[in-house]
Amino acid sequence: MATRPLQVLIVDDEPLARARLRALLEAQPGAQVAGEAGDGQAALEACQRLHPDLVLLDIAMPGLDGMQAAHRLAACQPQPAVVFCTAFDAHALSAFEAQALDYLVKPVRAERLARALDKVRTFLAGRADAGSAAPARDHLCARLRGSLRRIPVEDIRYLQADEKYVVVHHARGEDLIEEPLKALETEFADRFLRIHRNCLVARAQLVELRRTPDGHVQAILRDVPQPLDVSRRCLGPLRELLQPR
């Protein structure tokens, strides 16, 4: 059975920029332009009508800008994937705080767009698999002296494997849960990034990757005083996510 083309909404206040993105998308196999919008508010309205799989979203727009629109799109059902497409490369971390899957810098190259589309397809496929099993959770549960403690996912700063447990570091302290780190990574792929074989960090917490004098790389988190080690294996994928090309 043929796979349904990825439905894409283009959002940019410049008609020429929208035309260029349309031409690039029309040359991509398995992608189809579902519509266009010239500002953030129009994008929200178009998503309600069209239910696109992906929104290619500019940031600097009059009225409701791209960053504000992305935060509102996160509450839509069904929620579209978001990839920012902008002339500015200074908003990458803010983009991932808004749960964007990728960040493209204009002028967008065809091969870079193709990689972003592949990333979106992988994300959507994983979300569909998770959705078929159970609705997305908004909390984790830790056992505490015979009772259960609910930990809101939005309060989690990072997750670290410790033998058969995972330590959940969150806004009110830390707790142990008995869930595999890999399963948590798959379920919450839009919220957490792997920085080490035993550690996931919240996208919204990641401030920078910093190299130490001895050549190691550490992740600096917003609300965590100590830096966390980044493994060499994870460094490449992290840079792919965080550094626009």
HELIX and SHEET records of a PDB file:
HELIX    1   1 PRO A   15  GLU A   26  1                                  12    
HELIX    2   2 GLY A   40  LEU A   50  1                                  11    
HELIX    3   3 GLY A   66  LEU A   73  1                                   8    
HELIX    4   4 ALA A   92  GLU A   97  1                                   6    
HELIX    5   5 ALA A  110  ALA A  133  1                                  24    
HELIX    6   6 VAL A  153  ASP A  155  5                                   3    
HELIX    7   7 LEU A  181  GLU A  187  1                                   7    
HELIX    8   8 ARG A  203  GLN A  205  5                                   3    
HELIX    9   9 ARG A  232  LEU A  242  1                                  11    
SHEET    1   A 5 ALA A  31  ALA A  37  0                                        
SHEET    2   A 5 LEU A   6  VAL A  11  1                                        
SHEET    3   A 5 LEU A  54  LEU A  57  1                                        
SHEET    4   A 5 ALA A  81  THR A  86  1                                        
SHEET    5   A 5 ASP A 102  VAL A 105  1                                        
SHEET    1   B 2 HIS A 139  LEU A 144  0                                        
SHEET    2   B 2 SER A 147  PRO A 152 -1                                        
SHEET    1   C 5 GLY A 173  ILE A 177  0                                        
SHEET    2   C 5 TYR A 165  HIS A 170 -1                                        
SHEET    3   C 5 ILE A 156  ASP A 162 -1                                        
SHEET    4   C 5 CYS A 199  ALA A 202 -1                                        
SHEET    5   C 5 PHE A 192  HIS A 196 -1                                        
SHEET    1   D 3 LEU A 206  ARG A 211  0                                        
SHEET    2   D 3 VAL A 217  LEU A 221 -1                                        
SHEET    3   D 3 LEU A 228  VAL A 230 -1                                        
END                                                                             
